[in-house]
């Protein structure tokens, strides 16, 4: 399957500080990819590298099979930044005209249809729009470019719950209709659970986990049972997180095989459980644990 984004030992450094390092991922096209992690984890840096706004300090990155900064590639990628950028003094109609002038593949019919359906007054200036309306206008500009990859950096972070729901619903409808690949950054895991089928977890400037959501959830389990040292678990059960009381242990493990020990109560994880387990692992370990290479999954470093 064609990769929408490939990175090999990718890193970006500001002065002495690494904002992103040792990033090796291979994301297939046709997915809505959720990029999650705490503030300062490197999410925005990775997105800007993918959009050609930054040059790598180390390693390499390709987007849609080519260098992200190339002129041809820029026309194939849409980007909506965290502050859902619009020009305060321009009207909605002005934004559409500007989009048409700047983008050779501009779809005027798509832009107008979305503006009409959303009830955006073409004569109204962006400064007079609500936060949700500005976000929808920015999404309209990104979609009407007709990109193959749409990149969104925390697009709903400042929106109220209703506006956030409407934005994500519009995004999913557009993704299905136009067969886009989407790279969506957020620290709101509940939003990603509703929209994403591929997950990348970034912590402390490094990729901790990446892969298709269904496979990740199928290979991670919560084990609850009598207190036990993690070293006594079978070799094929990689411990992601561990909690203990005086008599009981709870592990989150990653394994491809069945869990046969009758002492354990085995339960499924949600995406939020999975993300929090890797955040907790990163907080208590100096470096992420090595995980065997798998088809369609990123290499974890």
Backbone bond lengths (Angstrom), bond angles and torsions (degrees), N, CA, C in turn:
res aa  C-N    CA-C-N  psi(-1)  N-CA   C-N-CA  omega(-1)  CA-C   N-CA-C  phi
1 X - - - 1.468 - - 1.521 109.95 -
2 X 1.324 116.99 139.73 1.457 121.94 -179.22 1.523 110.79 -61.86
3 X 1.324 116.28 137.39 1.467 120.87 178.37 1.514 109.68 -87.33
4 X 1.327 116.22 133.38 1.456 119.91 175.12 1.526 110.25 -84.57
5 X 1.334 116.29 -28.55 1.467 120.63 179.62 1.521 108.40 -148.94
6 X 1.322 116.07 128.36 1.456 122.21 174.80 1.522 108.71 -129.57
7 X 1.313 115.82 134.13 1.471 120.90 176.10 1.516 108.35 -135.47
8 X 1.332 115.55 141.12 1.458 121.91 179.43 1.523 109.01 -129.22
9 X 1.336 116.15 112.71 1.473 121.69 -179.98 1.527 111.52 51.34
10 X 1.314 116.31 36.54 1.470 121.97 -175.32 1.528 110.80 -70.25
11 X 1.329 116.07 136.67 1.455 120.52 176.59 1.516 111.56 -149.27
12 X 1.321 115.01 150.08 1.464 121.68 174.85 1.520 108.39 -135.64
13 X 1.326 115.21 128.67 1.461 121.66 -175.57 1.523 109.70 -121.25
14 X 1.324 116.38 135.56 1.459 122.53 172.61 1.529 107.14 -113.30
15 X 1.326 116.68 107.84 1.455 118.84 -174.67 1.513 109.88 63.18
16 X 1.315 116.89 -121.39 1.463 121.46 179.00 1.524 112.83 -95.37
17 X 1.317 117.28 -4.25 1.467 120.47 -173.98 1.516 111.11 -101.80
18 X 1.332 116.49 130.10 1.455 121.92 174.25 1.519 108.84 -84.51
19 X 1.332 116.40 119.09 1.460 120.94 173.93 1.523 110.98 -84.13
20 X 1.336 116.20 -24.76 1.457 122.84 177.16 1.521 106.71 -154.13
21 X 1.349 116.90 138.66 1.463 117.76 -179.44 1.528 110.55 -153.03
22 X 1.338 114.11 151.66 1.468 122.41 174.72 1.525 112.46 52.30
23 X 1.322 115.96 39.97 1.468 121.04 -176.18 1.519 109.42 -91.55
24 X 1.327 116.87 112.80 1.454 122.35 176.75 1.524 108.07 -125.63
25 X 1.316 116.80 110.03 1.460 122.11 -178.47 1.520 109.63 -140.83
26 X 1.315 115.03 156.75 1.467 122.03 179.63 1.520 106.53 -143.21
27 X 1.328 117.02 96.26 1.461 122.06 -172.81 1.521 109.60 -101.16
28 X 1.342 118.35 118.76 1.458 120.07 179.70 1.520 111.93 -70.70
29 X 1.331 115.35 153.05 1.469 120.78 178.50 1.522 110.31 -69.87
30 X 1.335 114.90 163.77 1.449 120.71 175.13 1.506 115.06 87.07
31 X 1.324 117.20 12.48 1.467 121.14 -178.58 1.528 110.92 -114.65
32 X 1.341 114.56 156.22 1.459 121.46 163.79 1.520 105.33 -99.00
33 X 1.329 115.80 108.20 1.459 122.45 -171.50 1.521 109.32 -97.40
34 X 1.313 116.26 123.52 1.457 121.38 174.93 1.517 110.23 -94.10
35 X 1.317 116.16 124.94 1.467 122.65 177.60 1.518 107.02 -109.57
36 X 1.325 116.23 113.39 1.460 120.22 -171.26 1.521 110.09 -128.66
37 X 1.324 115.07 150.48 1.452 121.34 177.97 1.515 108.85 167.35
38 X 1.324 117.33 166.29 1.461 120.15 179.39 1.518 111.33 -68.78
39 X 1.325 115.75 166.39 1.456 120.00 175.66 1.525 110.13 -58.21
40 X 1.339 116.01 136.95 1.448 120.73 -179.73 1.509 114.73 83.86
41 X 1.349 116.83 7.51 1.465 119.69 -176.82 1.522 113.04 -77.99
42 X 1.328 117.60 -17.76 1.462 120.34 -178.69 1.517 114.05 114.31
43 X 1.334 117.60 8.83 1.469 120.71 -176.57 1.526 111.54 -62.96
44 X 1.326 116.86 -51.60 1.462 120.11 -178.00 1.525 110.84 -64.56
45 X 1.321 117.29 -37.16 1.471 120.23 177.52 1.518 110.90 -60.39
46 X 1.336 117.52 -45.92 1.461 120.42 179.15 1.525 110.95 -61.89
47 X 1.320 117.56 -41.77 1.465 120.43 -179.87 1.527 111.34 -65.43
48 X 1.318 117.00 -40.40 1.470 119.71 179.46 1.522 111.42 -68.92
49 X 1.319 117.41 -33.95 1.465 120.18 173.53 1.528 109.69 -64.68
50 X 1.333 116.97 -40.51 1.463 121.08 -179.82 1.524 112.25 -66.81
51 X 1.328 116.62 -28.25 1.461 120.75 -179.32 1.527 112.84 -93.90
52 X 1.320 117.98 1.66 1.450 120.99 178.97 1.510 114.24 78.30
53 X 1.344 117.96 12.21 1.463 120.55 179.46 1.522 111.89 -82.41
54 X 1.324 116.69 -18.35 1.461 122.33 176.09 1.519 109.14 -129.51
55 X 1.325 116.41 152.40 1.462 121.86 174.37 1.522 108.71 -103.13
56 X 1.328 118.59 140.78 1.467 120.71 -179.17 1.528 112.15 -65.47
57 X 1.314 115.67 148.09 1.455 121.95 168.58 1.519 110.60 -84.02
58 X 1.319 115.61 -33.11 1.464 121.36 -178.68 1.521 108.96 -144.53
59 X 1.339 115.52 155.06 1.454 120.22 175.90 1.514 112.95 70.72
60 X 1.314 115.27 -165.20 1.454 120.33 -177.13 1.510 112.18 -144.09
61 X 1.336 115.52 162.33 1.459 122.09 179.21 1.519 108.93 -146.00
62 X 1.328 116.21 139.40 1.457 122.45 171.31 1.517 108.28 -127.33
63 X 1.319 115.40 145.21 1.456 122.99 179.07 1.516 107.80 -127.73
64 X 1.326 116.49 125.27 1.465 121.85 -178.01 1.531 110.73 55.04
65 X 1.327 115.50 34.42 1.451 121.26 174.77 1.505 116.45 86.10
66 X 1.339 118.78 2.87 1.456 120.67 -178.27 1.516 112.15 -143.06
67 X 1.328 117.33 173.13 1.464 120.61 178.29 1.521 110.47 -66.12
68 X 1.326 118.45 134.20 1.464 120.45 -173.47 1.522 114.76 -65.59
69 X 1.326 118.14 -23.88 1.464 119.91 -177.16 1.520 113.09 -85.34
70 X 1.325 118.42 -4.56 1.455 120.17 -179.51 1.517 112.05 -67.93
71 X 1.324 116.47 146.58 1.457 121.02 -176.80 1.521 111.67 -59.53
72 X 1.330 116.35 -41.02 1.462 119.63 179.93 1.523 111.18 -64.75
73 X 1.334 116.90 -35.78 1.457 120.27 -178.83 1.525 111.19 -71.11
74 X 1.321 117.28 -37.10 1.463 120.15 -178.93 1.516 112.04 -59.10
75 X 1.325 116.90 -32.35 1.456 120.66 179.36 1.518 112.09 -72.64
76 X 1.335 117.32 -16.26 1.458 121.55 -175.97 1.531 112.52 -99.16
77 X 1.339 116.18 -2.95 1.462 120.64 -175.75 1.526 109.67 -122.94
78 X 1.313 116.94 128.02 1.462 122.04 173.06 1.518 109.55 -102.07
79 X 1.330 116.95 144.34 1.461 120.80 -175.89 1.522 109.77 -136.25
80 X 1.332 115.72 126.42 1.465 121.84 173.49 1.519 106.96 -118.11
81 X 1.329 116.54 113.13 1.462 121.68 -174.67 1.522 111.05 -77.21
82 X 1.324 115.35 172.24 1.456 121.88 -173.03 1.526 112.83 -59.47
83 X 1.321 117.81 -36.30 1.461 120.13 -178.49 1.525 111.91 -90.82
84 X 1.360 116.78 20.38 1.467 122.84 -179.23 1.538 110.48 36.72
85 X 1.321 116.95 68.78 1.459 120.96 -167.62 1.524 113.53 -63.39
86 X 1.316 113.85 128.77 1.464 122.66 170.04 1.528 106.17 -139.83
87 X 1.310 116.25 164.33 1.462 121.40 -179.17 1.530 109.05 -97.36
88 X 1.336 115.41 115.72 1.464 120.88 -171.14 1.519 112.73 -55.43
89 X 1.341 117.09 -37.84 1.459 119.99 -175.17 1.511 114.90 -84.20
90 X 1.338 117.90 -7.02 1.465 121.27 -178.61 1.521 110.77 -95.96
91 X 1.325 115.79 146.84 1.458 120.76 175.99 1.528 109.85 -79.46
92 X 1.311 114.83 172.09 1.464 119.86 175.23 1.528 109.54 -59.41
93 X 1.319 117.06 -44.93 1.472 120.77 179.39 1.524 111.51 -62.77
94 X 1.345 116.76 -37.83 1.472 119.99 176.96 1.531 110.90 -60.41
95 X 1.330 116.62 -40.90 1.462 120.39 179.26 1.523 111.36 -62.12
96 X 1.317 116.62 -40.70 1.467 119.54 179.41 1.526 110.85 -66.45
97 X 1.332 116.87 -40.50 1.470 119.29 178.73 1.527 110.64 -65.57
98 X 1.341 116.42 -39.49 1.462 120.09 178.07 1.527 110.74 -64.56
99 X 1.321 116.53 -42.54 1.454 120.20 177.84 1.513 111.87 -59.60
100 X 1.329 116.58 -39.82 1.465 120.79 179.80 1.521 111.44 -66.01
101 X 1.328 117.22 -35.71 1.471 120.55 -179.47 1.519 112.24 -73.18
102 X 1.333 116.79 -31.63 1.459 120.17 -172.69 1.530 113.67 -92.30
103 X 1.325 117.73 -16.46 1.465 120.57 -173.09 1.520 110.77 -123.43
104 X 1.325 117.21 114.19 1.467 120.17 -177.07 1.522 113.74 -64.26
105 X 1.331 117.84 -26.10 1.456 120.13 -179.96 1.517 113.58 -97.52
106 X 1.324 116.75 21.38 1.467 122.10 -174.38 1.526 111.85 -58.11
107 X 1.350 115.82 132.71 1.464 122.54 178.08 1.520 108.19 -105.52
108 X 1.330 116.32 92.76 1.465 120.84 -175.79 1.523 111.48 -64.12
109 X 1.322 116.96 -36.24 1.466 120.12 -179.11 1.521 111.02 -65.32
110 X 1.334 116.11 -42.19 1.461 119.53 178.56 1.522 110.31 -62.77
111 X 1.328 117.57 -45.22 1.458 121.52 -179.26 1.524 110.99 -60.77
112 X 1.331 116.37 -45.88 1.458 119.96 -177.72 1.523 111.14 -67.63
113 X 1.324 117.03 -38.88 1.465 120.48 179.69 1.522 110.50 -62.41
114 X 1.356 116.87 -42.32 1.460 119.41 179.20 1.523 111.74 -67.34
115 X 1.317 117.23 -41.52 1.464 120.18 178.98 1.522 110.14 -61.23
116 X 1.325 117.09 -43.26 1.469 120.84 179.48 1.524 110.69 -65.24
117 X 1.326 116.87 -45.32 1.468 120.45 -177.11 1.524 111.46 -65.80
118 X 1.328 116.74 -34.80 1.463 120.76 179.64 1.524 113.01 -80.28
119 X 1.322 117.01 -10.50 1.457 120.66 -179.59 1.511 114.00 72.69
120 X 1.337 117.08 28.89 1.463 120.63 178.33 1.527 109.00 -81.66
121 X 1.315 116.50 125.65 1.466 121.89 179.38 1.529 108.76 -72.49
122 X 1.323 119.76 116.90 1.466 121.40 -178.15 1.520 113.64 -58.16
123 X 1.341 117.05 -24.77 1.467 120.74 -176.55 1.528 112.73 -87.50
124 X 1.319 117.10 -7.08 1.460 119.55 -174.09 1.524 110.61 -84.74
125 X 1.334 116.10 136.73 1.461 120.90 178.05 1.523 110.15 -75.64
126 X 1.330 115.01 150.61 1.455 119.99 -177.25 1.523 111.89 -60.12
127 X 1.330 117.00 -32.44 1.460 120.48 -179.89 1.523 112.39 -62.20
128 X 1.312 117.07 -22.54 1.462 121.72 -177.93 1.531 112.47 -95.44
129 X 1.304 117.64 -2.63 1.455 120.99 178.92 1.527 110.74 -82.83
130 X 1.324 115.95 153.51 1.461 119.86 173.67 1.525 109.45 -72.33
131 X 1.342 116.08 167.75 1.454 119.30 178.12 1.518 111.85 -59.00
132 X 1.332 117.08 -41.42 1.456 120.23 178.36 1.516 112.39 -64.82
133 X 1.330 117.29 -38.95 1.462 120.69 178.94 1.525 111.57 -67.57
134 X 1.342 116.81 -39.36 1.467 118.91 176.85 1.527 110.80 -64.24
135 X 1.342 116.16 -39.78 1.462 119.65 178.19 1.529 110.90 -63.24
136 X 1.315 116.73 -40.66 1.464 119.93 179.06 1.526 110.97 -68.49
137 X 1.329 117.98 -35.94 1.459 120.71 176.34 1.528 110.11 -65.08
138 X 1.343 116.96 -43.21 1.461 119.73 178.48 1.523 111.07 -63.32
139 X 1.333 117.22 -39.14 1.461 120.30 176.96 1.521 110.74 -65.34
140 X 1.306 117.20 -39.69 1.469 120.74 177.62 1.522 110.83 -60.04
141 X 1.319 117.33 -43.48 1.468 120.89 178.38 1.522 110.82 -62.73
142 X 1.343 116.28 -40.73 1.456 119.35 179.06 1.515 112.49 -66.76
143 X 1.324 117.81 -39.55 1.465 121.36 -178.66 1.524 112.03 -73.23
144 X 1.339 116.64 -39.32 1.466 120.06 -176.48 1.523 112.12 -68.96
145 X 1.303 117.12 -16.29 1.468 120.96 171.96 1.522 110.53 -66.01
146 X 1.345 116.69 -16.71 1.465 125.11 -176.29 1.523 111.96 56.06
147 X 1.340 116.08 56.02 1.470 119.24 -179.61 1.522 111.35 -78.22
148 X 1.311 115.49 162.21 1.462 120.93 170.01 1.522 110.59 -86.63
149 X 1.321 116.06 -27.71 1.462 122.41 177.15 1.518 108.52 -128.90
150 X 1.327 116.09 128.00 1.459 121.62 176.11 1.520 108.42 -111.19
151 X 1.329 116.22 122.80 1.466 122.91 -177.26 1.523 108.30 -109.90
152 X 1.333 116.12 126.97 1.462 121.06 -178.23 1.522 109.24 -129.00
153 X 1.328 116.06 122.68 1.462 122.30 -177.14 1.522 109.43 -103.84
154 X 1.338 116.93 101.80 1.469 122.49 178.92 1.534 111.25 47.63
155 X 1.335 118.92 52.77 1.462 119.49 -172.16 1.523 114.18 -70.79
156 X 1.339 117.77 -17.87 1.461 119.64 -175.92 1.522 112.20 -115.03
157 X 1.333 117.65 11.05 1.462 120.76 -173.19 1.524 112.65 -58.99
158 X 1.326 117.48 -34.90 1.469 120.37 -174.78 1.530 112.87 -99.42
159 X 1.328 117.84 6.42 1.458 120.62 -174.91 1.524 111.30 -93.06
160 X 1.341 115.75 152.99 1.459 119.78 173.78 1.533 108.88 -74.41
161 X 1.336 118.18 164.63 1.470 120.23 -173.58 1.526 114.26 -55.83
162 X 1.332 118.26 -39.30 1.458 120.36 -179.15 1.522 111.07 -67.68
163 X 1.330 117.28 -45.39 1.467 120.51 178.40 1.521 110.83 -64.81
164 X 1.337 116.60 -36.18 1.463 120.31 178.62 1.526 110.80 -64.87
165 X 1.341 116.22 -42.83 1.462 119.96 178.36 1.517 111.17 -62.61
166 X 1.337 117.23 -43.73 1.461 120.77 -179.21 1.522 111.48 -64.70
167 X 1.335 116.37 -39.72 1.464 119.56 178.98 1.523 110.50 -63.42
168 X 1.324 117.31 -48.08 1.458 120.50 -177.63 1.520 111.59 -66.71
169 X 1.335 116.88 -34.59 1.465 119.49 176.43 1.525 110.08 -64.35
170 X 1.330 117.09 -43.48 1.467 120.15 177.65 1.518 112.06 -63.48
171 X 1.348 116.06 -36.99 1.456 120.23 178.40 1.525 110.68 -63.94
172 X 1.327 117.32 -45.68 1.457 120.28 -178.12 1.522 111.76 -66.67
173 X 1.323 116.96 -38.19 1.465 119.95 176.98 1.523 110.58 -62.32
174 X 1.339 116.14 -44.17 1.467 120.02 -179.25 1.522 111.00 -67.43
175 X 1.327 116.97 -37.62 1.463 120.69 179.79 1.522 110.85 -62.43
176 X 1.330 116.21 -43.95 1.464 120.13 179.50 1.523 111.36 -67.93
177 X 1.321 116.95 -40.53 1.467 120.70 -175.94 1.521 112.00 -70.39
178 X 1.337 117.56 -39.78 1.461 120.99 -172.44 1.531 113.09 -106.62
179 X 1.341 117.67 4.01 1.463 122.76 175.81 1.535 112.01 53.90
180 X 1.327 114.68 49.60 1.459 121.37 179.39 1.515 111.33 -84.18
181 X 1.314 115.92 155.16 1.458 121.84 158.66 1.531 106.54 -94.43
182 X 1.320 116.12 139.78 1.464 120.95 -175.66 1.520 108.93 -129.75
183 X 1.327 115.90 136.80 1.460 123.09 173.04 1.520 106.85 -119.50
184 X 1.328 115.85 109.28 1.459 122.49 -170.25 1.521 109.93 -118.56
185 X 1.322 116.11 117.87 1.457 121.85 178.43 1.519 109.89 -94.18
186 X 1.336 115.89 136.30 1.462 119.94 176.64 1.515 109.24 -164.11
187 X 1.326 116.41 153.58 1.461 120.12 168.78 1.525 110.57 -105.38
188 X 1.361 116.58 5.80 1.458 122.18 177.29 1.523 108.27 -97.17
189 X 1.319 116.75 96.22 1.459 120.64 -173.52 1.521 111.04 -64.71
190 X 1.322 117.94 -31.70 1.471 120.02 -180.00 1.523 111.11 -60.71
191 X 1.330 117.19 -35.01 1.469 120.11 177.00 1.523 110.74 -67.97
192 X 1.322 116.68 -40.92 1.459 120.33 -178.92 1.524 111.23 -67.98
193 X 1.326 117.67 -34.62 1.466 120.89 179.29 1.516 110.88 -60.19
194 X 1.324 117.35 -33.68 1.472 120.85 -177.52 1.525 112.43 -82.26
195 X 1.320 117.65 -18.54 1.464 118.63 -169.50 1.524 115.21 -121.43
196 X 1.319 118.95 -25.75 1.474 120.73 -165.54 1.523 112.46 -105.15
197 X 1.332 115.24 144.28 1.466 120.64 174.62 1.532 111.80 -118.43
198 X 1.313 116.92 5.43 1.470 122.85 175.77 1.523 106.22 -140.93
199 X 1.319 116.74 140.58 1.462 121.05 -172.26 1.522 110.85 -129.69
200 X 1.337 115.78 135.92 1.460 122.74 170.25 1.525 107.29 -126.92
201 X 1.328 116.59 126.32 1.461 121.81 177.93 1.527 108.42 -108.77
202 X 1.319 115.72 121.23 1.465 122.95 178.06 1.524 109.25 -111.05
203 X 1.312 116.25 129.94 1.469 121.09 175.84 1.526 108.14 -142.26
204 X 1.319 116.05 134.83 1.469 120.64 176.69 1.521 111.68 52.33
205 X 1.341 115.55 42.26 1.471 122.95 173.93 1.524 113.74 72.67
206 X 1.320 118.67 10.71 1.458 121.89 -178.90 1.526 110.73 -129.20
207 X 1.331 115.03 151.02 1.459 120.82 173.03 1.525 108.88 -76.57
208 X 1.326 116.63 122.83 1.462 121.47 178.34 1.526 112.14 -99.61
209 X 1.330 117.04 -26.92 1.461 120.59 -176.21 1.515 108.06 -159.41
210 X 1.335 116.54 143.45 1.458 120.39 174.95 1.515 109.35 -158.56
211 X 1.322 116.76 141.13 1.451 120.75 177.10 1.515 111.60 160.00
212 X 1.329 115.11 176.26 1.449 120.62 177.66 1.527 109.27 -68.88
213 X 1.329 116.06 135.82 1.465 120.85 -172.08 1.522 111.70 -58.89
214 X 1.324 117.84 -45.16 1.465 120.22 -177.68 1.527 111.17 -60.01
215 X 1.322 117.40 -41.31 1.460 119.73 179.99 1.519 111.44 -71.17
216 X 1.325 116.80 -39.09 1.459 119.13 178.35 1.528 111.17 -62.22
217 X 1.334 116.85 -42.93 1.462 119.99 -179.77 1.529 111.50 -69.48
218 X 1.338 116.13 -31.94 1.467 119.73 -179.94 1.520 112.65 -72.93
219 X 1.325 117.61 -22.06 1.477 120.82 -175.76 1.527 112.76 -107.90
220 X 1.319 117.23 5.28 1.465 121.23 175.00 1.528 109.10 -118.24
221 X 1.331 115.81 139.04 1.458 120.43 -176.26 1.526 109.77 -141.85
222 X 1.329 115.09 152.22 1.466 120.79 171.25 1.528 108.03 -99.64
223 X 1.328 116.18 125.32 1.461 122.46 178.11 1.526 108.88 -110.34
224 X 1.330 116.27 127.47 1.462 121.17 178.55 1.523 108.50 -127.02
225 X 1.326 116.26 129.37 1.459 119.15 -178.98 1.511 111.39 -175.55
226 X 1.337 117.21 -166.30 1.474 120.94 -179.34 1.525 111.12 -58.15
227 X 1.307 115.56 147.24 1.471 120.36 -176.80 1.533 110.58 -54.72
228 X 1.330 114.96 133.58 1.455 120.62 -176.58 1.525 109.27 -150.22
229 X 1.303 116.24 145.39 1.459 121.73 174.88 1.530 108.76 -71.85
230 X 1.349 118.82 134.86 1.465 120.28 179.73 1.521 113.17 -57.24
231 X 1.324 117.70 -28.58 1.452 120.73 -179.46 1.511 113.55 -66.08
232 X 1.328 118.00 -15.42 1.456 121.56 179.42 1.527 112.68 -87.94
233 X 1.318 117.53 -4.67 1.471 119.65 177.31 1.522 109.64 -72.76
234 X 1.334 117.71 154.63 1.473 120.56 177.84 1.513 111.63 -57.26
235 X 1.330 116.18 151.61 1.466 121.37 -175.13 1.524 112.30 -60.17
236 X 1.327 117.54 -29.79 1.466 120.08 -177.72 1.511 114.59 -80.53
237 X 1.339 116.86 -1.93 1.463 120.58 179.69 1.528 109.01 -103.70
238 X 1.327 115.06 99.80 1.468 121.06 -179.21 1.524 109.51 -81.28
239 X 1.336 116.94 119.79 1.461 121.62 -177.03 1.534 109.80 -80.02
240 X 1.333 115.11 121.11 1.463 120.95 177.27 1.519 110.07 -90.83
241 X 1.329 116.60 -44.66 1.467 119.98 177.16 1.520 109.11 -147.48
242 X 1.324 115.11 155.59 1.455 120.95 -178.04 1.523 109.86 -142.79
243 X 1.330 115.23 137.16 1.460 121.58 174.41 1.525 108.16 -133.78
244 X 1.325 115.33 144.21 1.455 119.10 -176.25 1.534 109.90 -135.69
245 X 1.327 115.37 142.79 1.455 122.18 163.10 1.528 106.14 -111.15
246 X 1.317 116.66 -171.68 1.468 119.53 -178.27 1.528 110.94 -61.63
247 X 1.337 117.10 -34.70 1.461 119.95 -174.22 1.529 113.90 -117.94
248 X 1.311 118.14 -11.68 1.456 119.85 -169.57 1.525 111.56 -130.04
249 X 1.327 115.84 146.71 1.472 122.43 172.90 1.515 109.20 -120.88
250 X 1.322 114.52 144.23 1.466 121.25 173.19 1.516 107.38 -128.79
251 X 1.321 115.26 119.98 1.458 121.12 179.25 1.519 109.42 -116.77
252 X 1.327 115.97 147.15 1.459 121.04 161.79 1.515 105.71 -109.07
253 X 1.329 115.79 122.27 1.455 120.99 -174.62 1.517 110.19 -124.26
254 X 1.321 114.38 154.78 1.460 121.57 172.88 1.529 108.15 -113.25
255 X 1.315 115.75 126.62 1.457 120.10 -179.23 1.518 110.16 -156.70
256 X 1.330 115.57 148.37 1.466 120.72 175.06 1.521 111.97 -90.55
257 X 1.320 117.11 -17.80 1.458 120.65 -174.57 1.514 112.56 -98.28
258 X 1.329 116.41 170.73 1.468 120.84 177.20 1.517 111.18 -71.27
259 X 1.321 115.83 155.67 1.466 121.94 176.85 1.519 106.63 -102.97
260 X 1.332 116.33 109.09 1.459 122.07 -168.64 1.526 113.43 -100.90
261 X 1.331 117.91 -13.91 1.460 120.76 -176.39 1.535 109.73 -67.91
262 X 1.344 118.99 116.30 1.469 120.82 -177.13 1.525 113.71 -69.52
263 X 1.323 117.01 -9.73 1.467 119.36 179.16 1.524 111.98 -72.25
264 X 1.343 116.84 -19.13 1.459 120.19 -175.39 1.522 111.83 -94.46
265 X 1.318 115.30 138.87 1.463 121.67 162.79 1.522 106.50 -92.67
266 X 1.331 117.41 121.54 1.465 122.54 -174.19 1.525 109.00 -105.87
267 X 1.328 117.05 128.94 1.467 120.86 178.95 1.514 110.23 -132.83
268 X 1.338 115.28 155.55 1.460 122.03 -179.70 1.523 110.58 -79.27
269 X 1.334 115.31 159.20 1.459 121.95 178.29 1.522 110.38 -107.69
270 X 1.314 115.85 152.32 1.453 121.54 165.68 1.529 108.34 -90.12
271 X 1.331 117.13 169.62 1.453 119.50 176.06 1.524 110.92 -60.33
272 X 1.330 116.91 -38.28 1.464 119.40 179.01 1.520 111.01 -63.63
273 X 1.343 117.61 -42.47 1.462 120.49 175.74 1.527 110.84 -56.30
274 X 1.331 115.13 -45.03 1.467 121.21 -177.17 1.524 111.08 -63.00
275 X 1.332 115.94 -48.19 1.464 120.22 -179.10 1.523 110.81 -62.11
276 X 1.334 116.74 -45.86 1.465 119.80 -178.07 1.521 111.60 -64.13
277 X 1.330 117.06 -34.31 1.465 119.71 178.40 1.515 111.00 -62.52
278 X 1.335 116.92 -42.07 1.472 119.36 -179.68 1.525 111.55 -74.89
279 X 1.312 118.19 -30.93 1.464 119.60 173.83 1.525 109.84 -65.71
280 X 1.316 115.81 -41.15 1.466 119.81 178.86 1.521 111.04 -65.61
281 X 1.338 116.71 -40.74 1.463 120.58 177.74 1.522 110.52 -59.70
282 X 1.342 115.47 -43.52 1.459 119.52 -178.44 1.521 111.67 -65.68
283 X 1.327 116.01 -32.32 1.465 119.56 -178.57 1.515 112.33 -72.04
284 X 1.346 117.44 -23.58 1.462 120.47 -175.08 1.517 113.90 -110.93
285 X 1.358 117.02 -7.24 1.471 120.15 -177.98 1.511 109.80 -119.37
286 X 1.352 118.48 145.56 1.454 121.35 -179.27 1.522 113.43 -70.68
287 X 1.322 118.14 -23.55 1.460 121.41 -178.76 1.505 108.06 -156.04
288 X 1.341 118.06 153.42 1.453 120.76 179.69 1.521 111.52 -66.29
289 X 1.323 115.39 145.95 1.460 119.77 178.54 1.514 110.83 -73.53
290 X 1.323 116.51 147.24 1.457 120.83 178.62 1.514 109.86 -71.99
291 X 1.334 116.08 140.60 1.457 122.32 178.83 1.510 107.76 -126.50
292 X 1.337 119.62 137.52 1.462 120.69 -178.39 1.516 111.98 -57.83
293 X 1.329 115.70 145.33 1.459 122.32 177.94 1.525 109.56 -65.43
294 X 1.334 116.44 136.22 1.448 121.20 177.64 1.506 109.91 -131.53
295 X 1.326 118.91 152.97 1.463 120.73 174.01 1.509 109.61 -61.68
296 X 1.320 116.89 141.09 1.461 125.84 174.67 1.521 112.81 67.43
297 X 1.339 118.23 7.22 1.448 120.35 176.11 1.512 108.70 -115.93
298 X 1.326 115.35 150.73 1.454 119.11 177.69 1.516 110.54 -72.15
299 X 1.313 115.55 154.23 1.464 120.64 169.11 1.507 108.18 -76.33
300 X 1.300 117.11 127.52 1.461 120.93 -179.52 1.500 108.95 -93.00
301 X 1.328 115.57 131.68 1.459 120.12 179.41 1.513 109.43 -122.76
